[in-house]
């Protein structure tokens, strides 16, 4: 089953963090861009990995710890940028809602 991605102009409602049904959701994807509402519950983590594009993480709510080449603490209102290929991991200190955006270099996709 294919993931639903928003069409241009379509509004997406990001679920409230205090709703246990709120989960990670793909928002939009094009050849050069991807957006994801990333929900990581307290005590859960995302294993170390890297992505091919530049990425940003905006912490909407909660508290997350990033490990890897660029360790950081993200709390509500914090924004982080990582260069393409930067190894990182995510650990939720508290229930956390993040807006993940990835920018892909179309010329490198080849």
MMTF fields as JSON, N, C-alpha, C and O atoms, coordinates in Angstrom:
{
  "mmtfVersion": "1.0.0",
  "mmtfProducer": "UNKNOWN",
  "numBonds": 439,
  "numAtoms": 440,
  "numGroups": 110,
  "numChains": 1,
  "numModels": 1,
  "chainsPerModel": [1],
  "groupsPerChain": [110],
  "chainIdList": ["A"],
  "bondAtomList": [4, 2, 8, 6, 12, 10, 16, 14, 20, 18, 24, 22, 28, 26, 32, 30, 36, 34, 40, 38, 44, 42, 48, 46, 52, 50, 56, 54, 60, 58, 64, 62, 68, 66, 72, 70, 76, 74, 80, 78, 84, 82, 88, 86, 92, 90, 96, 94, 100, 98, 104, 102, 108, 106, 112, 110, 116, 114, 120, 118, 124, 122, 128, 126, 132, 130, 136, 134, 140, 138, 144, 142, 148, 146, 152, 150, 156, 154, 160, 158, 164, 162, 168, 166, 172, 170, 176, 174, 180, 178, 184, 182, 188, 186, 192, 190, 196, 194, 200, 198, 204, 202, 208, 206, 212, 210, 216, 214, 220, 218, 224, 222, 228, 226, 232, 230, 236, 234, 240, 238, 244, 242, 248, 246, 252, 250, 256, 254, 260, 258, 264, 262, 268, 266, 272, 270, 276, 274, 280, 278, 284, 282, 288, 286, 292, 290, 296, 294, 300, 298, 304, 302, 308, 306, 312, 310, 316, 314, 320, 318, 324, 322, 328, 326, 332, 330, 336, 334, 340, 338, 344, 342, 348, 346, 352, 350, 356, 354, 360, 358, 364, 362, 368, 366, 372, 370, 376, 374, 380, 378, 384, 382, 388, 386, 392, 390, 396, 394, 400, 398, 404, 402, 408, 406, 412, 410, 416, 414, 420, 418, 424, 422, 428, 426, 432, 430, 436, 434],
  "bondOrderList": [1, 1, 1, 1, 1, 1, 1, 1, 1, 1, 1, 1, 1, 1, 1, 1, 1, 1, 1, 1, 1, 1, 1, 1, 1, 1, 1, 1, 1, 1, 1, 1, 1, 1, 1, 1, 1, 1, 1, 1, 1, 1, 1, 1, 1, 1, 1, 1, 1, 1, 1, 1, 1, 1, 1, 1, 1, 1, 1, 1, 1, 1, 1, 1, 1, 1, 1, 1, 1, 1, 1, 1, 1, 1, 1, 1, 1, 1, 1, 1, 1, 1, 1, 1, 1, 1, 1, 1, 1, 1, 1, 1, 1, 1, 1, 1, 1, 1, 1, 1, 1, 1, 1, 1, 1, 1, 1, 1, 1],
  "groupList": [{"groupName": "UNK", "atomNameList": ["N", "CA", "C", "O"], "elementList": ["N", "C", "C", "O"], "formalChargeList": [0, 0, 0, 0], "bondAtomList": [1, 0, 2, 1, 3, 2], "bondOrderList": [1, 1, 2], "singleLetterCode": "X", "chemCompType": "L-PEPTIDE LINKING"}],
  "groupTypeList": [0, 0, 0, 0, 0, 0, 0, 0, 0, 0, 0, 0, 0, 0, 0, 0, 0, 0, 0, 0, 0, 0, 0, 0, 0, 0, 0, 0, 0, 0, 0, 0, 0, 0, 0, 0, 0, 0, 0, 0, 0, 0, 0, 0, 0, 0, 0, 0, 0, 0, 0, 0, 0, 0, 0, 0, 0, 0, 0, 0, 0, 0, 0, 0, 0, 0, 0, 0, 0, 0, 0, 0, 0, 0, 0, 0, 0, 0, 0, 0, 0, 0, 0, 0, 0, 0, 0, 0, 0, 0, 0, 0, 0, 0, 0, 0, 0, 0, 0, 0, 0, 0, 0, 0, 0, 0, 0, 0, 0, 0],
  "groupIdList": [1, 2, 3, 4, 5, 6, 7, 8, 9, 10, 11, 12, 13, 14, 15, 16, 17, 18, 19, 20, 21, 22, 23, 24, 25, 26, 27, 28, 29, 30, 31, 32, 33, 34, 35, 36, 37, 38, 39, 40, 41, 42, 43, 44, 45, 46, 47, 48, 49, 50, 51, 52, 53, 54, 55, 56, 57, 58, 59, 60, 61, 62, 63, 64, 65, 66, 67, 68, 69, 70, 71, 72, 73, 74, 75, 76, 77, 78, 79, 80, 81, 82, 83, 84, 85, 86, 87, 88, 89, 90, 91, 92, 93, 94, 95, 96, 97, 98, 99, 100, 101, 102, 103, 104, 105, 106, 107, 108, 109, 110],
  "secStructList": [7, 7, 7, 7, 7, 7, 7, 6, 6, 7, 7, 7, 7, 7, 7, 7, 6, 6, 1, 6, 6, 7, 7, 7, 3, 3, 3, 3, 3, 3, 6, 6, 3, 3, 3, 3, 3, 3, 3, 3, 7, 6, 6, 7, 3, 3, 3, 3, 3, 7, 7, 1, 1, 3, 3, 3, 3, 3, 3, 3, 3, 1, 3, 3, 3, 3, 3, 3, 6, 6, 7, 3, 3, 3, 3, 6, 6, 7, 3, 3, 3, 3, 7, 6, 6, 7, 7, 3, 3, 3, 3, 3, 1, 1, 7, 3, 3, 3, 3, 3, 3, 3, 3, 7, 7, 2, 2, 2, 2, 7],
  "xCoordList": [0.844, 0.0, 0.886, 1.77, 0.662, 1.466, 1.096, -0.065, 2.084, 1.838, 1.137, 1.422, 0.214, -0.444, 0.503, 1.057, 0.679, 1.429, 0.489, -0.328, 0.598, -0.252, 0.015, 1.148, -1.041, -0.919, -0.663, -0.924, -0.165, 0.053, -1.243, -2.285, -1.185, -2.336, -3.184, -4.099, -2.897, -3.662, -3.168, -1.962, -4.088, -3.75, -3.666, -4.538, -2.625, -2.462, -2.552, -1.924, -3.314, -3.39, -2.43, -2.55, -1.481, -0.54, -1.189, -1.596, -1.287, -1.965, -1.317, -0.123, -2.128, -1.64, -0.791, -1.109, 0.262, 1.186, 0.544, 0.94, -0.45, -1.107, -2.146, -2.749, -2.359, -3.254, -2.415, -1.527, -2.676, -1.852, -1.923, -1.06, -2.939, -3.07, -2.163, -1.948, -1.632, -0.759, 0.54, 1.211, 0.881, 2.075, 2.783, 2.253, 3.98, 4.744, 3.914, 3.245, 3.966, 3.198, 3.987, 4.558, 4.012, 4.596, 3.686, 2.464, 4.266, 3.47, 3.54, 2.507, 4.736, 4.893, 6.22, 7.185, 6.233, 7.482, 7.478, 6.497, 8.606, 8.867, 10.277, 10.933, 10.751, 12.125, 13.184, 14.287, 12.859, 13.867, 13.559, 14.357, 12.419, 11.969, 11.136, 10.363, 11.306, 10.435, 10.151, 11.039, 8.909, 8.526, 7.813, 6.979, 8.156, 7.592, 7.286, 8.103, 6.09, 5.807, 6.295, 5.686, 7.388, 8.058, 7.633, 7.854, 7.023, 6.595, 7.4, 7.362, 8.129, 8.95, 8.506, 8.593, 8.036, 7.515, 8.661, 9.711, 8.435, 9.444, 10.061, 9.357, 11.384, 12.114, 12.377, 13.213, 11.666, 11.9, 13.05, 13.404, 13.624, 14.735, 14.713, 14.06, 15.43, 15.666, 17.157, 17.985, 17.49, 18.881, 19.736, 19.21, 21.044, 21.943, 21.761, 21.646, 21.739, 21.561, 22.007, 22.419, 21.928, 22.185, 21.253, 20.723, 21.065, 20.249, 21.079, 22.044, 20.686, 21.454, 21.316, 22.163, 20.269, 20.053, 20.313, 20.504, 20.316, 20.361, 19.055, 18.003, 19.121, 17.873, 17.769, 18.766, 16.52, 16.248, 15.273, 14.421, 15.414, 14.472, 13.992, 14.793, 12.673, 12.074, 11.288, 10.393, 11.607, 10.919, 9.646, 9.688, 8.513, 7.21, 6.875, 6.398, 7.13, 6.838, 7.723, 8.155, 7.991, 8.735, 10.21, 10.639, 10.977, 12.423, 13.086, 12.784, 13.991, 14.717, 16.21, 16.663, 16.953, 18.415, 18.923, 18.548, 19.776, 20.398, 21.806, 22.568, 22.138, 23.487, 24.124, 23.45, 25.414, 26.139, 27.168, 27.713, 27.437, 28.466, 28.085, 28.959, 26.794, 26.338, 25.388, 24.191, 25.896, 25.007, 24.304, 24.899, 23.027, 22.24, 21.042, 20.616, 20.512, 19.256, 18.247, 18.523, 17.089, 16.029, 14.817, 14.326, 14.348, 13.125, 12.207, 12.634, 10.962, 9.972, 10.551, 11.075, 10.442, 10.935, 12.34, 12.771, 13.071, 14.442, 14.439, 13.572, 15.419, 15.571, 17.009, 17.931, 17.208, 18.546, 18.71, 17.779, 19.887, 20.24, 21.393, 22.345, 21.312, 22.415, 22.759, 21.874, 24.05, 24.542, 24.216, 24.025, 24.149, 23.902, 24.919, 26.112, 24.421, 25.292, 25.74, 26.501, 25.296, 25.717, 25.065, 23.839, 25.87, 25.293, 24.602, 25.121, 23.432, 22.693, 21.728, 21.365, 21.33, 20.324, 19.425, 19.821, 18.214, 17.261, 16.769, 16.392, 16.779, 16.229, 15.249, 15.587, 14.038, 13.038, 13.184, 12.993, 13.521, 13.589, 12.161, 11.855, 11.292, 9.857, 9.152, 9.798, 7.839, 7.109, 7.471, 7.429, 7.829, 8.369, 7.726, 7.512, 7.424, 6.873, 7.866, 8.204, 8.339, 9.349, 8.849, 8.17, 9.18, 8.949, 10.288, 11.212, 10.377, 11.588, 11.427, 10.433, 12.386, 12.416, 13.756, 14.798, 13.707, 14.918, 14.925, 13.931, 16.051, 16.236, 17.233, 18.369, 16.797, 17.648, 18.254, 17.61, 19.478, 20.136, 19.712, 20.194, 18.818, 18.293, 19.392, 19.303, 20.426, 21.479, 22.293, 22.852, 22.357, 23.117, 22.297, 22.855, 20.98, 20.105, 20.262, 19.981, 20.704, 21.054, 20.468, 20.994],
  "yCoordList": [-1.183, 0.0, 1.243, 1.373, 2.136, 3.353, 4.342, 4.424, 5.092, 6.127, 7.305, 7.656, 7.911, 9.119, 10.304, 10.528, 11.045, 12.294, 13.405, 13.224, 14.55, 15.687, 16.168, 16.148, 16.593, 17.264, 18.749, 19.246, 19.436, 20.874, 21.554, 21.35, 22.351, 23.077, 22.314, 22.886, 21.044, 20.244, 20.512, 20.542, 20.706, 20.95, 19.618, 18.762, 19.449, 18.254, 18.676, 19.655, 17.957, 18.226, 17.278, 16.058, 17.852, 17.052, 16.741, 17.651, 15.474, 15.066, 15.637, 15.938, 15.781, 16.285, 15.223, 14.035, 15.642, 14.721, 13.988, 12.868, 14.618, 13.953, 12.918, 12.253, 12.777, 11.748, 10.507, 10.557, 9.391, 8.194, 7.648, 6.869, 8.048, 7.585, 8.358, 7.927, 9.49, 10.273, 9.511, 9.083, 9.348, 8.587, 9.286, 10.222, 8.824, 9.358, 9.269, 8.266, 10.341, 10.372, 11.078, 12.146, 10.472, 11.123, 12.284, 12.141, 13.427, 14.591, 14.88, 14.998, 14.995, 15.334, 14.79, 14.644, 14.496, 14.035, 14.414, 14.209, 14.972, 15.246, 14.7, 14.232, 14.747, 14.287, 15.071, 14.567, 16.304, 17.119, 17.418, 18.079, 16.947, 17.363, 16.269, 15.574, 16.13, 15.237, 15.876, 16.476, 15.749, 16.241, 15.123, 14.413, 14.98, 13.924, 14.511, 15.236, 14.193, 14.491, 13.285, 12.216, 13.461, 12.373, 12.405, 13.398, 11.318, 11.214, 10.097, 8.948, 10.452, 9.485, 9.54, 10.584, 8.422, 8.365, 8.222, 7.66, 8.74, 8.72, 7.34, 6.336, 7.305, 6.053, 5.324, 4.422, 5.705, 5.089, 5.798, 6.924, 5.131, 5.737, 5.305, 4.331, 6.042, 5.722, 5.441, 6.286, 4.257, 3.799, 4.728, 5.439, 4.725, 5.546, 5.255, 4.104, 6.33, 6.234, 7.555, 8.469, 7.655, 8.912, 8.977, 7.961, 10.187, 10.374, 11.091, 11.788, 10.908, 11.454, 12.963, 13.6, 13.541, 14.973, 15.775, 15.225, 17.095, 18.0, 17.821, 17.615, 17.9, 17.752, 18.793, 19.32, 19.075, 19.918, 19.18, 18.424, 19.413, 18.923, 20.124, 20.881, 20.293, 21.337, 20.639, 19.847, 20.92, 20.3, 21.088, 22.223, 20.453, 21.077, 20.997, 21.965, 19.829, 19.62, 18.486, 17.631, 18.484, 17.395, 17.692, 18.844, 16.596, 16.702, 15.467, 14.337, 15.697, 14.608, 14.867, 16.011, 13.786, 13.842, 13.232, 12.115, 13.967, 13.444, 13.001, 13.706, 11.813, 11.303, 11.216, 11.359, 10.982, 10.866, 11.961, 12.446, 12.356, 13.363, 14.758, 15.606, 15.006, 16.331, 16.175, 16.424, 15.766, 15.574, 16.877, 17.954, 16.759, 17.949, 17.535, 16.381, 18.489, 18.341, 19.241, 20.418, 18.704, 19.492, 19.542, 18.515, 20.766, 20.989, 21.871, 22.445, 21.976, 22.738, 24.078, 24.851, 24.331, 25.573, 25.498, 26.428, 24.421, 24.278, 23.75, 22.966, 24.192, 23.816, 23.393, 24.01, 22.341, 21.799, 21.522, 21.056, 21.807, 21.517, 20.52, 20.666, 19.495, 18.551, 18.456, 18.387, 18.454, 18.287, 16.876, 15.968, 16.679, 15.339, 14.323, 14.609, 13.141, 12.052, 12.099, 11.229, 13.09, 13.187, 12.069, 12.009, 11.191, 10.127, 10.729, 11.65, 10.196, 10.677, 9.597, 8.681, 9.729, 8.874, 9.79, 10.901, 9.325, 10.128, 9.298, 8.136, 9.911, 9.281, 10.261, 11.425, 9.801, 10.669, 10.63, 9.587, 11.764, 11.897, 11.983, 11.439, 12.675, 12.772, 12.529, 12.537, 12.312, 12.218, 13.439, 14.571, 13.193, 14.269, 14.28, 13.237, 15.482, 15.723, 16.577, 17.684, 16.052, 16.743, 16.904, 16.023, 18.014, 18.182, 17.968, 18.767, 16.892, 16.531, 16.966, 16.629, 17.703, 18.027, 17.579, 17.732, 17.022, 16.574, 17.195, 17.141, 17.779, 18.347, 17.477, 17.299, 16.94, 16.066, 16.851, 17.741, 16.523, 17.118, 16.33, 15.219, 16.893, 16.183, 15.805, 14.762, 16.637, 16.337, 15.11, 14.412, 14.849, 13.695, 12.411, 11.315, 12.539, 11.357, 10.633, 9.439, 11.352, 10.879, 9.973, 9.719],
  "zCoordList": [0.0, 0.0, 0.0, 0.847, -0.924, -1.041, 0.062, 0.464, 0.548, 1.538, 0.885, -0.26, 1.625, 1.112, 1.271, 2.347, 0.208, 0.257, -0.163, -1.066, 0.486, 0.153, -1.262, -1.743, -1.907, -3.2, -2.94, -1.844, -3.925, -3.812, -3.385, -4.008, -2.341, -1.838, -0.827, -0.235, -0.622, 0.334, 1.756, 2.001, 2.68, 4.078, 4.811, 4.66, 5.598, 6.434, 7.892, 8.296, 8.669, 10.106, 10.816, 10.705, 11.542, 12.313, 13.653, 14.375, 13.982, 15.208, 16.45, 16.47, 17.487, 18.771, 19.457, 19.401, 20.089, 20.734, 21.911, 22.236, 22.553, 23.686, 23.245, 24.088, 21.947, 21.412, 21.121, 20.27, 21.81, 21.594, 20.17, 19.765, 19.408, 18.022, 17.066, 15.933, 17.511, 16.65, 16.404, 17.343, 15.13, 14.754, 13.613, 13.014, 13.322, 12.202, 10.926, 10.676, 10.116, 8.873, 7.779, 8.001, 6.596, 5.422, 5.05, 5.063, 4.719, 4.355, 2.863, 2.204, 2.334, 0.915, 0.414, 1.163, -0.885, -1.501, -2.973, -3.689, -3.404, -4.81, -5.084, -4.154, -6.316, -6.562, -5.781, -5.567, -5.353, -4.676, -3.213, -2.548, -2.692, -1.361, -0.702, -1.362, 0.611, 1.38, 2.729, 3.334, 3.206, 4.529, 5.275, 4.712, 6.555, 7.389, 8.762, 9.33, 9.299, 10.7, 11.475, 11.432, 12.176, 12.877, 14.344, 15.037, 14.812, 16.207, 16.854, 16.412, 17.907, 18.63, 20.094, 20.741, 20.594, 21.964, 22.971, 22.661, 24.178, 25.249, 25.388, 25.501, 25.379, 25.529, 24.222, 24.174, 23.154, 21.847, 21.145, 21.493, 20.162, 19.431, 17.974, 17.6, 17.183, 15.771, 15.66, 16.002, 15.183, 15.118, 14.258, 13.402, 14.482, 13.665, 12.176, 11.755, 11.399, 9.955, 9.333, 10.047, 8.032, 7.341, 6.134, 5.685, 5.62, 4.425, 3.369, 3.681, 2.124, 1.001, 0.855, 0.229, 1.419, 1.234, 2.489, 3.574, 2.321, 3.468, 4.225, 3.619, 5.548, 6.296, 7.386, 7.879, 7.75, 8.906, 9.804, 9.338, 11.094, 12.091, 12.884, 13.433, 12.939, 13.769, 14.866, 14.575, 16.117, 17.243, 17.534, 18.011, 17.232, 17.473, 18.958, 19.551, 19.552, 20.969, 21.477, 20.704, 22.788, 23.38, 23.573, 23.631, 23.671, 23.926, 23.328, 23.713, 22.386, 21.736, 21.823, 21.861, 21.852, 21.882, 20.58, 20.224, 19.874, 18.658, 18.977, 19.638, 18.49, 18.63, 17.259, 16.239, 17.241, 15.98, 15.84, 16.832, 14.594, 14.323, 14.813, 14.997, 15.026, 15.465, 16.655, 16.512, 17.834, 18.976, 19.345, 19.301, 19.709, 20.048, 20.885, 20.862, 21.618, 22.349, 21.653, 21.422, 21.319, 20.689, 21.612, 22.079, 21.862, 22.626, 21.785, 20.783, 22.191, 21.424, 20.973, 21.775, 19.674, 19.098, 18.539, 17.856, 18.805, 18.302, 16.87, 16.482, 16.1, 14.689, 14.462, 14.995, 13.671, 13.414, 11.928, 11.272, 11.401, 10.003, 9.995, 10.761, 9.121, 8.935, 7.453, 6.6, 7.161, 5.79, 5.285, 6.094, 3.972, 3.432, 3.96, 4.063, 4.289, 4.72, 6.161, 6.586, 6.942, 8.342, 9.17, 9.265, 9.765, 10.597, 11.823, 12.453, 12.149, 13.313, 13.802, 13.064, 15.046, 15.666, 16.484, 16.835, 16.789, 17.558, 18.735, 18.579, 19.92, 21.119, 21.74, 21.959, 22.026, 22.646, 24.162, 24.787, 24.74, 26.189, 26.733, 27.794, 25.987, 26.261, 24.936, 23.888, 24.958, 23.695, 22.856, 23.338, 21.589, 20.755, 19.383, 18.766, 18.919, 17.592, 16.821, 17.241, 15.678, 14.87, 13.444, 12.916, 12.83, 11.403, 10.705, 10.852, 9.952, 9.216, 7.769, 7.125, 7.26, 5.832, 5.274, 5.911, 4.072, 3.388, 1.999, 1.275, 1.64, 0.303, -0.44, -0.002, -1.563, -2.366, -3.525, -4.082, -3.881, -5.036, -6.26, -6.482, -7.055, -8.229, -9.218, -9.865, -9.344, -10.302, -9.878, -10.724, -8.567, -8.082, -8.19, -8.153, -8.323, -8.382, -9.72, -9.828, -10.708, -11.959, -12.817, -13.9]
}
